[in-house]
Amino acid sequence: MMATESCFTEIVASLSPKQKGLLGIFVKELTAWNKHMNLTGLSSTKRIMDELVVDSLMPAPCLPDNGLLLDVGSGAGFPAIPLKICKPSMKFFLLEPNSKKGSFLRQIIRLCGLKQIEVLKDRIDTPSRPFPFTRCDIITSRAMAPLPQLIKWCTPYLAPGGLMVVFLGNRSEEILTESEPLLKEKGLFVQDKNAYTLKQRESERSLLIIKKGKKPGTDNRQLHQ
């Protein structure tokens, strides 16, 4: 299904004045830091809000209000910070190996007074120490690695029935076809796929919601956890 601007308008309308204010603080601070270090290629507050924040909030209606979320390769905080503001009762771990980006994320957490959120200076592929969790209810990643690589890295940390949220560009159908054997091997299936476009961009994007467990209508014995 194609998600349009009205979809994002509905998401924003569901936010409280406090949540909208926190998004403003986040974008303002990101713009200030971006003048001194390369956090994002977008320089204007409007474009950051119209593209990066909008993109990050697209999964919000598909996610539960509680549980444990791991964001892999958090970078400048997309999608983790907007989603945390939108889902304050959910516990978040932000995995980011870059020290400067980690410092920015911790500054945002302090400025916004966010609770139940922790930045981990580590990598998903070669962790330097055990993570403070074993399985997560939600795993998100935006522009961090190709889908097959994300599947291999993240599946061991995804709880049964858990969701993996992946953002893809206009090659989504081709990428999905290539990844189908791996999805089956890991006991995953695509629960939902939403196509949408962003302001200032003509190319289509896709949001994938991948679930770990038995696909409706399939024999569970065919799945390998």
Sequence and secondary structure as in RCSB ss.txt:
>XXXX:A:sequence
MMATESCFTEIVASLSPKQKGLLGIFVKELTAWNKHMNLTGLSSTKRIMDELVVDSLMPAPCLPDNGLLLDVGSG
AGFPAIPLKICKPSMKFFLLEPNSKKGSFLRQIIRLCGLKQIEVLKDRIDTPSRPFPFTRCDIITSRAMAPLPQL
IKWCTPYLAPGGLMVVFLGNRSEEILTESEPLLKEKGLFVQDKNAYTLKQRESERSLLIIKKGKKPGTDNRQLHQ
>XXXX:A:secstr
 EE HHHHHHHHHTS HHHHHHHHHHHHHHHHHHTTS S S  SHHHIIIIIIHHHHTTGGGS SSSEEEEES T
TTTTHHHHHHH TTSEEEEE   HHHHHHHHHHHHHHT  SEEEE   SSS SS  S S EEEEEESSSS HHHH
HHHHGGGEEEEEEEEEEE TTHHHHHHHHHHHHHHTTEEEEEEEEE  TT  S EEEEEEEES  TTS GGG   
